Amino acid sequence: MRTGKITLLLFIALAASIACGKKESPNGPEDTRPVVKNTILVDSLATPETVALFTNLKTAASTGLLFGHQDDLAYGVGWKATPGRSDVKEVCGDYPAVYGWDLGDIHKEANLDGVYFEAMKRWIREVYSRGGINTISMHLDNPVSGGSAWDNSAAVKYILPGQSHHAGYLQTLDKIAAFLKDLKAPDGTFIPVILRPYHEHNHSWPWWGSSACTPAEYSALWQMTVQYLRDTKGLHHLLYAISPQEVDSEAQYLARYPGDAWVDILGMDYYLLTTKGRIDDLGKALAMMAEMAQARGKLSALTEVGWENVPVSDYWTGYLLPAVMYNTQSKMTAWALVWRNASASHYWAPYVGQVSATDFSLFHLNPFTLFEKDLPAMYR
Ligand code: BMA
């Protein structure tokens, strides 16, 4: 090799190392820690707090089950947006470990269930400051018809890159990105969030569901969304969770799946646990999913579960806990989240006086369940 060439190569190497040294932290310029790339997440540039959340969740999952509740701080049965209130806390004395939120109607002031987005941001910050975990789903309107998430007329094929409604859909993703970008702690650190887009996609109800798009279109939608948030918008505080509903085989799970490089957490939504006969079914499904997750270095979670209006007194220790504790594999499930307490006829967590409230206290006392106060530092 000629000397000139060697000099040129040395110069390029030096320039590259200076550029790397100067690389700005995904937390912003105030974070002067060196940027460390990870090899375990969808986002190799995920913030240290996001990587920590993933690894700490893995550790926690091996010894317990985190309990989660949708919109826990926003409202409960008979109350709305009252500081400090939580039906879960009022029943058992502690907040959930995991809090679900939803970005449906992101183009409005409040989401599809009446939760103001500015208030949602404050609650997410509050959760983070107490050491809890936030997960966000997206019941977005049909981007082509303008109908709701439940309008399953064809849409996905029109919003993919190069298609008629692509630019319009990116405007929705811009709003989602702006919301996520606002999730910062007082010290400027981005608050890690588990994003759970396009859920229950193996069912037919949503516009991203099985009757409205092909598996290839679904994967393209997922990948486009990750790329836009991560690469175009530069958001690095997200873990990505996928959540088909009521799946009992690996083949079914992978039938609509964007690929291991695009998913951090394998989730499942399950609403069939309404007889004790299904405890084993859910247990087996969770074990199957945990094995799939382990083989891929990922986490598994029961991203939605429950029985509307909890009509039996022993749901928590007689149904849910035995299903999760079915065997050593199912026990690896990181969390179980129940849906929202919208009203006295549409709720999934108990409230004071509800028929399953006493059993929920026992569930909370069980050493296997983890509520907010039980959590170790999840972001370090
Ligand atoms: C459903 C119901 C709806 C709600 C939607 C999104 O299961 O609770 O009332 O709008 O979830 O949260």
Residues whose N, C-alpha, C, O or C-beta is under 5 A from the ligand:
A	BS01	BMA	L112 D113 H139
